[in-house]
Amino acid sequence: MKTPYKNITSVLKLNRIIVLSVIVCSLASSSFSLWMAYNTNEKALNNAFAINTDGSVIPLKLVTQKANFQVEALAHLELFHRYFYNIDASNYEINLEKALWLGNSSVDNIYRQKKSDGVYNRLLQYSLVQKVLQIESQLKEEHGAYTFTTTTSFEINRGTIVDSYELITTGSLIVVNRNFPNNPHGLLITDYFESSLKKINNEN
């Protein structure tokens, strides 16, 4: 007994349905993949990730990240100015070494200039105590770059005489790898400059 042949029209219709189904499924799959990629990219753009102390991954919003950067930057500037200017004969070498970790060659140039001018020799010779009283920093962001202006008030104790000064410094901040304990905030001071220094009259 011969097997009856199927109607060619029915076969073509079935093939068309199969082909159309495959095309529709492919389009749907591609659209879903594109949507997932776009959605993932948007989430990645709006989030950053940090590793918690227990090893867990913590998502951070960019807004929060920027706010955290401001806090870290101010803390970095506070730390640097205290190390660099809060010195006496007993701690100046240690403090200056710590300060140099927080800035680039522009900081080192200031240090070398002070050393050449005999600032640290006078510190030793006359047992001077230079004490930082207050540090106030202003940050400015422009096109993703951060610059700062810091006002540092300090006094120099010469034994029977105490003179007060106000120093204004400027520079920029860039992000680098954290290096604990040398550079815990992962920032580096660049273009550092002591723009002005004035003596403050002490009121009795």
QUIJO-V532245 format. One record per residue. RES is the residue in one letter. PHI is phi in radians with two decimals (none if undefined). BURIAL is + if it has 24 or more other C-alpha atoms within 12 Angstrom, else -. Layout:
# QUIJO-V532245
res;phi;burial
RES;PHI;BURIAL
RES;PHI;BURIAL
This chain:
# QUIJO-V532245
res;phi;burial
M;none;-
K;-1.39;-
T;-1.34;-
P;-1.20;-
Y;-1.31;-
K;-1.31;-
N;-1.12;-
I;-1.02;-
T;-1.15;-
S;-1.14;-
V;-1.13;-
L;-1.13;-
K;-1.11;-
L;-1.11;-
N;-1.08;-
R;-1.09;-
I;-1.08;-
I;-1.12;-
V;-1.11;-
L;-1.09;-
S;-1.12;-
V;-1.12;-
I;-1.11;-
V;-1.10;-
C;-1.13;-
S;-1.14;-
L;-1.10;-
A;-1.13;-
S;-1.12;-
S;-1.13;-
S;-1.10;-
F;-1.13;-
S;-1.13;-
L;-1.11;-
W;-1.14;-
M;-1.10;-
A;-1.12;-
Y;-1.12;-
N;-1.10;-
T;-1.12;-
N;-1.12;-
E;-1.10;-
K;-1.13;-
A;-1.16;-
L;-1.20;-
N;-1.72;-
N;-2.39;-
A;-2.23;-
F;-2.26;-
A;-2.26;-
I;-1.72;-
N;-1.29;-
T;-1.10;-
D;-1.60;-
G;1.63;-
S;-1.36;-
V;-1.60;-
I;-1.99;-
P;-1.32;-
L;-2.20;-
K;-1.20;-
L;-1.07;-
V;-1.09;-
T;-1.14;-
Q;-1.09;-
K;-1.16;-
A;-1.11;-
N;-1.14;-
F;-1.08;+
Q;-1.06;+
V;-1.12;-
E;-1.12;+
A;-1.12;+
L;-1.12;+
A;-1.16;+
H;-1.11;+
L;-1.16;+
E;-1.06;+
L;-1.10;+
F;-1.08;+
H;-1.16;+
R;-1.24;+
Y;-1.12;+
F;-1.36;+
Y;-2.08;+
N;-1.62;+
I;-2.36;+
D;-2.58;+
A;-1.10;+
S;-1.57;-
N;-2.16;+
Y;-1.10;+
E;-1.15;-
I;-1.16;-
N;-1.13;+
L;-1.18;+
E;-1.09;-
K;-1.16;+
A;-1.12;+
L;-1.17;+
W;-1.25;+
L;-1.68;+
G;-2.46;+
N;-1.65;+
S;-1.12;-
S;-1.14;+
V;-1.24;+
D;-1.07;+
N;-1.13;-
I;-1.11;+
Y;-1.06;+
R;-1.14;-
Q;-1.15;-
K;-1.10;-
K;-1.11;-
S;-1.14;-
D;-1.39;-
G;1.46;-
V;-1.05;+
Y;-1.36;+
N;-1.14;-
R;-1.15;-
L;-1.04;+
L;-1.29;-
Q;-1.11;-
Y;-1.88;-
S;0.90;-
L;-1.32;+
V;-2.14;+
Q;-1.82;+
K;-2.04;+
V;-1.35;+
L;-1.75;-
Q;-2.72;-
I;-2.30;+
E;-2.24;+
S;-2.09;+
Q;-2.05;+
L;-1.81;+
K;-2.35;-
E;-1.87;-
E;-2.57;-
H;0.98;-
G;1.40;-
A;-1.78;-
Y;-1.97;+
T;-2.08;+
F;-2.44;+
T;-2.29;+
T;-2.09;+
T;-1.88;+
T;-2.01;+
S;-1.75;+
F;-2.57;+
E;-2.23;+
I;-2.01;+
N;-1.59;-
R;-1.82;-
G;1.74;-
T;-1.58;-
I;-2.14;-
V;-2.15;-
D;-1.85;+
S;-1.91;+
Y;-2.39;+
E;-2.21;+
L;-2.00;+
I;-1.97;+
T;-2.14;+
T;-2.32;+
G;2.95;+
S;-2.20;+
L;-2.19;+
I;-2.20;+
V;-1.54;+
V;-2.32;-
N;-1.17;-
R;-1.16;-
N;-2.44;-
F;-1.41;-
P;-1.64;-
N;-1.21;+
N;-2.43;+
P;-1.20;-
H;-1.63;+
G;1.14;+
L;-2.26;+
L;-2.39;+
I;-1.43;+
T;-2.21;+
D;0.92;+
Y;-1.26;+
F;-2.64;+
E;-1.55;+
S;-1.41;-
S;-2.78;-
L;-2.44;-
K;-2.36;-
K;-1.47;-
I;-1.82;-
N;-1.26;-
N;-1.35;-
E;-1.62;-
N;-1.46;-
